[in-house]
Amino acid sequence: MKILKFVLVAFFVTFFVEKTQAQDWPNLSKYSIENANFDLSKSNENRVVFMGNSITEGWKSMRPKYFLNENYINRGISGQTTPQMLVRFRADVVNLKPKVVVILAGTNDIAGNTGKSTITMIANNIKSMAEIAQANGIKVILCSVHPVFDYPWKKGLKPADKIIALNAILKKYALNNDAIYLDYFSEMVDDKKGLKTVLTYDGVHPNAAGYEVMESLAEKAIAKALRE
């Protein structure tokens, strides 16, 4: 009887968690408390929001000192794709009234995390985020997608050329639409169109050395955005 009760409790807990997660597809709940408690009375002169996936979220864990800067707000969520980010963009970016947003997105779309997406679909979602930001007076930094030779969780997709194609679209869009293009790719790619082994621990996510490279490049882009 006790075993049956335990099984039933476990089932209903699992069902509730899965149902809740399905209802909150963009994971708006992740930063909802932090967003609600955010002090908007502070000057937003140098406020920067980093919007992204696990590469952005992991940045704060791997290099916490970088985010000791009180003007830097990390809003990365592991595994997310661009449609999920687009849905939460107002809550996690616009409502925080930053001066600048750094958008790093697209690799999980190519990996198919929320279903198949064309390069055009991915680019359009990123463009939409950029346009929402600019409509609200936020300067946009569009980051290149990091090089990937193969995804360890979904092998055989041959993402390298898709990433290069997406980056070309993002670069052109940035140049023609008053945004800054932040090129991580060129500094981090190896001769196989993947991440340099010294900059990653799994071929997709940067290690501490990889984040150091990113920080150097990001600081230049942020300084430029704050000057303009």
KEKE-3310 file (N, C-alpha, C; in steps of 0.2 Angstrom, whole numbers, plus 5000, padded with zeros to 4 digits):
npx = (5004:5010:5019:5012:5006:5017:5021:5010:5010:5023:5020:5010:5017:5027:5018:5012:5024:5028:5017:5016:5029:5026:5016:5023:5031:5041:5048:5046:5045:5057:5065:5056:5054:5066:5065:5054:5058:5068:5077:5071:5073:5086:5099:5099:5110:5121:5117:5116:5109:5111:5105:5101:5106:5111:5125:5126:5120:5128:5140:5139:5141:5153:5162:5160:5165:5164:5151:5150:5149:5137:5129:5128:5117:5112:5102:5101:5095:5097:5097:5087:5078:5077:5063:5057:5065:5061:5047:5049:5056:5051:5048:5061:5070:5066:5057:5066:5073:5086:5101:5108:5107:5113:5112:5113:5110:5103:5110:5104:5092:5097:5101:5089:5082:5068:5061:5061:5070:5072:5086:5082:5070:5076:5084:5075:5068:5078:5080:5068:5068:5078:5072:5061:5069:5075:5064:5061:5071:5083:5100:5106:5116:5121:5126:5138:5134:5142:5155:5152:5156:5150:5135:5135:5124:5116:5120:5128:5122:5128:5132:5140:5141:5128:5128:5138:5131:5120:5126:5131:5120:5116:5126:5125:5112:5114:5123:5116:5105:5107:5113:5126:5138:5144:5157:5161:5164:5174:5186:5186:5185:5191:5201:5192:5180:5174:5173:5188:5198:5205:5197:5185:5174:5166:5164:5154:5150:5159:5174:5183:5193:5188:5177:5184:5190:5178:5174:5183:5180:5167:5167:5172:5162:5152:5156:5157:5143:5138:5144:5138)
npy = (4994:5006:5007:5009:5021:5029:5028:5034:5047:5051:5050:5060:5072:5072:5074:5086:5095:5093:5098:5111:5116:5114:5124:5135:5138:5148:5150:5160:5162:5160:5171:5180:5184:5191:5201:5207:5213:5221:5236:5250:5263:5266:5274:5271:5273:5266:5253:5236:5222:5205:5194:5177:5160:5144:5147:5161:5160:5152:5159:5168:5159:5153:5163:5173:5185:5194:5198:5205:5218:5229:5235:5225:5213:5197:5187:5174:5158:5141:5130:5137:5142:5154:5158:5156:5165:5177:5178:5180:5192:5205:5205:5201:5209:5222:5228:5230:5241:5244:5252:5246:5230:5214:5202:5185:5172:5157:5145:5134:5133:5129:5116:5111:5111:5115:5110:5109:5122:5135:5144:5156:5158:5158:5169:5179:5179:5184:5196:5202:5203:5213:5224:5226:5230:5242:5250:5253:5262:5255:5251:5240:5225:5213:5197:5185:5168:5155:5145:5128:5111:5099:5094:5088:5083:5080:5073:5073:5083:5092:5107:5117:5125:5130:5139:5148:5154:5159:5169:5177:5183:5190:5199:5207:5212:5219:5229:5237:5241:5250:5243:5235:5223:5209:5200:5185:5173:5173:5174:5163:5151:5136:5126:5117:5123:5123:5125:5131:5120:5124:5133:5128:5116:5106:5107:5116:5124:5138:5137:5143:5151:5153:5161:5172:5177:5181:5191:5201:5205:5208:5219:5229:5231:5235:5247:5254:5255:5262:5274:5279)
npz = (5000:5004:4995:4983:4986:4986:4973:4966:4971:4966:4952:4951:4955:4945:4934:4936:4936:4923:4916:4920:4915:4902:4900:4902:4891:4886:4897:4906:4920:4925:4928:4934:4947:4950:4940:4944:4956:4952:4953:4946:4948:4947:4937:4920:4912:4909:4908:4904:4896:4894:4883:4880:4877:4884:4883:4887:4899:4906:4906:4917:4927:4925:4924:4935:4940:4930:4929:4941:4939:4942:4932:4922:4917:4917:4907:4902:4896:4898:4884:4876:4862:4848:4846:4859:4866:4860:4864:4878:4878:4880:4894:4900:4895:4889:4899:4909:4905:4899:4892:4883:4873:4872:4861:4859:4850:4842:4840:4846:4839:4827:4831:4833:4844:4848:4838:4820:4811:4799:4792:4788:4796:4809:4808:4806:4819:4827:4821:4824:4838:4839:4833:4842:4853:4848:4845:4857:4861:4864:4862:4850:4851:4840:4841:4833:4830:4839:4833:4828:4826:4828:4837:4853:4859:4849:4837:4820:4813:4805:4807:4804:4792:4791:4802:4798:4787:4794:4802:4792:4788:4799:4801:4790:4792:4804:4800:4791:4799:4810:4820:4831:4826:4834:4833:4837:4832:4822:4830:4837:4830:4823:4811:4806:4806:4818:4836:4843:4852:4864:4869:4873:4882:4877:4864:4860:4871:4878:4888:4903:4897:4884:4887:4892:4880:4874:4883:4881:4868:4869:4878:4870:4860:4868:4874:4862:4859:4869:4867:4856)
capx = (5000:5014:5023:5007:5005:5023:5021:5005:5013:5028:5016:5006:5022:5030:5013:5012:5030:5028:5012:5018:5034:5023:5012:5028:5036:5047:5051:5045:5045:5064:5068:5051:5055:5072:5063:5049:5062:5073:5076:5071:5075:5093:5100:5100:5115:5126:5114:5117:5106:5114:5100:5104:5104:5116:5131:5125:5118:5134:5145:5139:5143:5160:5166:5156:5168:5162:5144:5149:5147:5130:5126:5127:5111:5112:5096:5102:5092:5100:5093:5082:5079:5075:5056:5056:5068:5057:5042:5051:5060:5049:5049:5067:5074:5063:5055:5072:5075:5093:5104:5110:5105:5118:5108:5117:5105:5102:5113:5099:5088:5100:5101:5083:5079:5061:5059:5065:5069:5076:5090:5078:5066:5080:5086:5069:5066:5083:5078:5062:5071:5082:5067:5058:5073:5076:5058:5061:5077:5088:5105:5107:5122:5120:5132:5138:5133:5148:5157:5151:5157:5145:5132:5136:5117:5112:5126:5127:5118:5133:5129:5145:5139:5122:5130:5141:5126:5116:5131:5132:5113:5116:5131:5122:5107:5117:5127:5110:5100:5110:5115:5133:5139:5149:5160:5164:5165:5181:5191:5185:5184:5197:5201:5187:5174:5172:5177:5195:5198:5207:5191:5178:5175:5162:5164:5149:5150:5165:5177:5185:5197:5183:5174:5189:5190:5171:5173:5187:5176:5160:5168:5173:5156:5147:5159:5155:5136:5137:5146:5133)
capy = (5000:5012:5008:5011:5028:5033:5028:5039:5054:5053:5052:5067:5077:5073:5077:5093:5098:5093:5102:5118:5118:5115:5130:5141:5136:5152:5150:5167:5161:5159:5178:5184:5187:5195:5206:5211:5216:5225:5243:5254:5270:5268:5277:5266:5276:5260:5246:5231:5215:5200:5189:5172:5153:5142:5151:5167:5158:5149:5164:5170:5153:5151:5169:5177:5192:5198:5200:5209:5224:5230:5237:5220:5209:5191:5184:5168:5152:5135:5126:5140:5144:5161:5159:5157:5172:5182:5178:5183:5198:5211:5204:5200:5215:5229:5231:5232:5248:5245:5256:5241:5223:5210:5196:5179:5166:5154:5138:5129:5132:5124:5110:5108:5110:5116:5108:5111:5129:5137:5149:5162:5158:5160:5176:5184:5180:5188:5203:5205:5205:5219:5229:5228:5234:5249:5253:5255:5266:5251:5250:5233:5222:5206:5192:5180:5162:5152:5139:5121:5106:5094:5095:5082:5080:5078:5072:5072:5088:5096:5114:5123:5129:5134:5144:5153:5157:5164:5174:5182:5187:5194:5204:5212:5216:5224:5235:5241:5243:5253:5239:5233:5216:5207:5194:5180:5167:5174:5174:5157:5146:5132:5125:5113:5127:5121:5129:5129:5116:5127:5138:5125:5109:5101:5109:5120:5129:5140:5136:5150:5154:5155:5167:5178:5180:5184:5197:5206:5207:5211:5226:5234:5232:5238:5254:5258:5256:5267:5281:5281)
capz = (5000:5005:4988:4978:4988:4984:4965:4964:4973:4961:4946:4951:4955:4938:4929:4938:4934:4916:4914:4922:4911:4895:4900:4902:4886:4885:4904:4909:4927:4928:4930:4935:4954:4949:4936:4948:4962:4950:4955:4940:4949:4946:4931:4915:4907:4906:4909:4898:4897:4890:4881:4876:4879:4889:4883:4891:4906:4909:4907:4924:4932:4923:4925:4939:4941:4924:4931:4947:4936:4943:4926:4918:4919:4913:4906:4898:4899:4894:4879:4873:4855:4847:4847:4866:4868:4857:4868:4884:4877:4884:4901:4902:4892:4888:4905:4913:4903:4898:4887:4877:4874:4869:4859:4857:4849:4836:4839:4848:4833:4822:4834:4833:4851:4848:4831:4814:4809:4793:4794:4788:4802:4815:4807:4807:4826:4830:4819:4828:4845:4838:4831:4848:4857:4845:4846:4864:4863:4867:4857:4849:4849:4838:4842:4829:4833:4840:4828:4831:4822:4829:4844:4857:4861:4843:4832:4813:4809:4801:4808:4803:4786:4793:4807:4794:4783:4798:4804:4787:4788:4805:4800:4785:4795:4809:4796:4788:4803:4815:4826:4831:4825:4838:4829:4841:4827:4818:4835:4841:4825:4821:4804:4804:4807:4825:4841:4845:4858:4870:4871:4875:4885:4874:4857:4859:4876:4880:4895:4905:4892:4879:4890:4892:4873:4873:4887:4878:4862:4871:4881:4864:4857:4873:4874:4856:4859:4874:4865:4851)
cpx = (5004:5018:5018:5006:5011:5023:5016:5007:5018:5025:5013:5011:5025:5025:5012:5018:5030:5023:5013:5024:5031:5019:5017:5033:5042:5051:5052:5046:5052:5067:5062:5052:5061:5069:5058:5052:5067:5072:5077:5072:5082:5094:5102:5106:5119:5123:5114:5113:5109:5108:5102:5102:5109:5123:5131:5124:5125:5140:5145:5142:5151:5164:5162:5158:5165:5155:5144:5148:5139:5126:5124:5122:5111:5105:5096:5098:5094:5095:5088:5084:5076:5067:5054:5059:5064:5050:5043:5055:5058:5050:5056:5072:5071:5061:5060:5075:5083:5095:5105:5108:5110:5114:5113:5112:5106:5105:5108:5094:5090:5101:5095:5079:5072:5058:5063:5064:5074:5080:5086:5073:5070:5082:5081:5067:5071:5082:5072:5064:5074:5077:5063:5062:5074:5070:5057:5067:5082:5093:5106:5114:5120:5126:5132:5137:5140:5149:5155:5152:5152:5142:5132:5129:5113:5117:5124:5123:5122:5131:5134:5143:5133:5124:5133:5136:5122:5120:5131:5126:5113:5120:5128:5117:5109:5120:5121:5105:5102:5111:5123:5133:5145:5151:5164:5167:5172:5187:5191:5185:5191:5196:5196:5180:5170:5175:5184:5195:5200:5202:5185:5179:5170:5161:5158:5149:5158:5168:5179:5189:5193:5179:5178:5190:5183:5171:5177:5183:5170:5161:5169:5167:5151:5150:5157:5147:5134:5139:5141:5127)
cpy = (5006:5013:5011:5019:5032:5034:5034:5046:5056:5054:5059:5073:5078:5076:5084:5097:5099:5098:5109:5120:5119:5122:5136:5139:5141:5153:5157:5167:5162:5166:5182:5187:5192:5202:5211:5215:5221:5233:5248:5261:5272:5270:5271:5268:5270:5253:5242:5224:5211:5194:5183:5165:5151:5145:5157:5165:5156:5153:5167:5165:5152:5157:5174:5184:5196:5201:5203:5216:5225:5232:5231:5215:5203:5188:5178:5162:5146:5132:5130:5142:5151:5162:5160:5163:5177:5183:5182:5190:5204:5211:5204:5205:5222:5232:5233:5239:5249:5250:5252:5234:5219:5203:5191:5173:5163:5147:5133:5128:5128:5117:5107:5107:5111:5114:5111:5119:5131:5142:5156:5163:5161:5167:5181:5184:5185:5196:5206:5207:5212:5225:5231:5232:5241:5253:5256:5259:5262:5250:5242:5230:5215:5202:5187:5173:5159:5146:5133:5116:5101:5095:5088:5079:5078:5078:5071:5077:5093:5104:5119:5128:5133:5140:5150:5157:5162:5170:5180:5186:5192:5200:5209:5216:5221:5230:5239:5243:5246:5249:5237:5225:5214:5200:5189:5175:5168:5173:5167:5150:5142:5130:5120:5116:5125:5126:5127:5125:5119:5132:5135:5118:5104:5102:5114:5126:5132:5138:5143:5154:5157:5161:5173:5181:5184:5191:5203:5209:5211:5218:5231:5236:5236:5246:5257:5259:5262:5274:5283:5284)
cpz = (5000:4998:4983:4980:4985:4976:4963:4965:4968:4954:4946:4951:4948:4933:4930:4935:4927:4913:4915:4917:4904:4895:4900:4897:4885:4892:4907:4916:4930:4931:4933:4942:4953:4946:4940:4954:4959:4951:4949:4941:4948:4939:4926:4910:4905:4907:4903:4900:4892:4889:4878:4879:4885:4889:4887:4898:4910:4910:4914:4929:4931:4925:4929:4940:4936:4926:4938:4945:4937:4937:4921:4921:4914:4913:4901:4901:4894:4890:4875:4865:4854:4847:4854:4868:4866:4862:4875:4884:4880:4891:4904:4899:4892:4894:4910:4911:4902:4892:4881:4879:4870:4867:4856:4856:4843:4836:4841:4843:4828:4824:4834:4840:4852:4842:4826:4813:4803:4796:4793:4794:4808:4814:4809:4815:4829:4828:4823:4835:4844:4837:4837:4852:4854:4845:4853:4866:4865:4861:4857:4847:4847:4838:4836:4833:4833:4835:4832:4825:4822:4836:4847:4859:4855:4837:4825:4809:4805:4801:4806:4798:4788:4798:4803:4790:4788:4800:4798:4786:4793:4804:4795:4788:4800:4805:4793:4792:4810:4822:4825:4830:4829:4836:4834:4837:4825:4823:4838:4836:4824:4813:4802:4805:4813:4830:4843:4852:4864:4873:4873:4879:4882:4866:4855:4864:4877:4887:4897:4900:4886:4881:4890:4885:4872:4877:4883:4872:4864:4874:4875:4861:4862:4873:4868:4856:4864:4872:4860:4853)
residu = (MET:LYS:ILE:LEU:LYS:PHE:VAL:LEU:VAL:ALA:PHE:PHE:VAL:THR:PHE:PHE:VAL:GLU:LYS:THR:GLN:ALA:GLN:ASP:TRP:PRO:ASN:LEU:SER:LYS:TYR:SER:ILE:GLU:ASN:ALA:ASN:PHE:ASP:LEU:SER:LYS:SER:ASN:GLU:ASN:ARG:VAL:VAL:PHE:MET:GLY:ASN:SER:ILE:THR:GLU:GLY:TRP:LYS:SER:MET:ARG:PRO:LYS:TYR:PHE:LEU:ASN:GLU:ASN:TYR:ILE:ASN:ARG:GLY:ILE:SER:GLY:GLN:THR:THR:PRO:GLN:MET:LEU:VAL:ARG:PHE:ARG:ALA:ASP:VAL:VAL:ASN:LEU:LYS:PRO:LYS:VAL:VAL:VAL:ILE:LEU:ALA:GLY:THR:ASN:ASP:ILE:ALA:GLY:ASN:THR:GLY:LYS:SER:THR:ILE:THR:MET:ILE:ALA:ASN:ASN:ILE:LYS:SER:MET:ALA:GLU:ILE:ALA:GLN:ALA:ASN:GLY:ILE:LYS:VAL:ILE:LEU:CYS:SER:VAL:HIS:PRO:VAL:PHE:ASP:TYR:PRO:TRP:LYS:LYS:GLY:LEU:LYS:PRO:ALA:ASP:LYS:ILE:ILE:ALA:LEU:ASN:ALA:ILE:LEU:LYS:LYS:TYR:ALA:LEU:ASN:ASN:ASP:ALA:ILE:TYR:LEU:ASP:TYR:PHE:SER:GLU:MET:VAL:ASP:ASP:LYS:LYS:GLY:LEU:LYS:THR:VAL:LEU:THR:TYR:ASP:GLY:VAL:HIS:PRO:ASN:ALA:ALA:GLY:TYR:GLU:VAL:MET:GLU:SER:LEU:ALA:GLU:LYS:ALA:ILE:ALA:LYS:ALA:LEU:ARG:GLU)
# end
